[in-house]
Amino acid sequence: MGTIGERLRQARMRRVWTQENLARASGIPIVTISRIENGHHEGQPRQSTIRKLAGALGVEAAWLLLGEEAAEGKAAA
């Protein structure tokens, strides 16, 4: 997958979660999640945001941020 937004949506959909579910689980506002998924977030999301989203979704932060193939599908440490 090409963008962080695409990977975020993919990981969220695998869990069959809405953006609201992810917001509750991660502590990240829905508006931020929506902006990231839709490519409207200015610049790169903060590292802390990536870590919280990855932790809530059970994926590696490196995969979510960079799409590193080796990290795909691994549980977050």
Backbone torsions as a table, in degrees:
resi	resn	phi	psi	omega
1	MET	NA	143.4	-170.8
2	GLY	-79.8	-46.8	-172.5
3	THR	-114.4	163.5	176.5
4	ILE	-60.7	-37.2	178.8
5	GLY	-62.7	-41.6	178.0
6	GLU	-65.0	-42.2	179.3
7	ARG	-67.8	-38.8	178.5
8	LEU	-62.3	-47.4	179.0
9	ARG	-61.6	-43.2	-179.8
10	GLN	-60.0	-47.6	-179.1
11	ALA	-65.1	-38.5	178.8
12	ARG	-66.5	-43.0	-179.2
13	MET	-67.1	-33.3	176.6
14	ARG	-59.1	-34.2	178.9
15	ARG	-85.4	-4.8	-176.5
16	VAL	57.1	47.3	179.5
17	TRP	-107.7	148.0	168.5
18	THR	-84.6	171.1	174.4
19	GLN	-62.8	-33.3	177.9
20	GLU	-63.9	-42.1	176.6
21	ASN	-59.3	-45.4	-179.7
22	LEU	-65.2	-39.5	179.0
23	ALA	-61.2	-44.6	178.6
24	ARG	-62.9	-44.2	-176.1
25	ALA	-70.8	-30.9	-174.3
26	SER	-101.6	-22.0	-174.7
27	GLY	80.1	12.0	178.7
28	ILE	-98.3	133.3	-179.3
29	PRO	-59.4	145.5	179.3
30	ILE	-56.1	-40.6	-177.8
31	VAL	-60.6	-36.8	178.1
32	THR	-68.0	-44.9	178.4
33	ILE	-59.9	-45.8	179.9
34	SER	-61.5	-44.7	180.0
35	ARG	-62.7	-41.2	179.1
36	ILE	-64.5	-49.0	-177.6
37	GLU	-62.1	-34.6	-176.6
38	ASN	-94.1	4.0	177.3
39	GLY	74.1	21.2	-178.7
40	HIS	-103.4	6.1	178.9
41	HIS	-78.9	130.7	-179.6
42	GLU	-76.4	121.7	-179.4
43	GLY	69.8	-166.2	179.6
44	GLN	-82.9	136.8	175.4
45	PRO	-60.8	154.3	178.6
46	ARG	-61.1	150.2	177.4
47	GLN	-56.6	-41.5	-179.0
48	SER	-63.6	-36.2	177.5
49	THR	-65.7	-45.7	179.0
50	ILE	-60.0	-45.4	-179.6
51	ARG	-61.9	-42.7	179.7
52	LYS	-65.4	-43.8	178.8
53	LEU	-65.1	-45.4	179.8
54	ALA	-62.2	-43.4	179.4
55	GLY	-61.9	-43.3	179.8
56	ALA	-65.5	-34.0	-177.9
57	LEU	-89.6	-10.8	179.9
58	GLY	72.9	33.8	176.7
59	VAL	-123.5	165.2	177.6
60	GLU	-73.0	136.5	177.1
61	ALA	-59.5	-37.0	179.6
62	ALA	-62.2	-40.4	178.0
63	TRP	-65.9	-45.9	-179.1
64	LEU	-61.0	-44.1	-176.7
65	LEU	-76.9	-46.3	-170.3
66	LEU	-113.0	-14.1	-177.6
67	GLY	74.2	25.5	-178.8
68	GLU	-62.7	122.0	-176.1
69	GLU	-57.7	-38.8	-177.4
70	ALA	-65.0	-25.4	-177.6
71	ALA	-89.4	-15.0	-175.6
72	GLU	-61.7	130.9	175.7
73	GLY	83.6	-11.2	179.3
74	LYS	-79.0	145.0	176.2
75	ALA	-69.9	148.8	177.9
76	ALA	-68.8	141.8	-179.5
77	ALA	-83.3	NA	NA
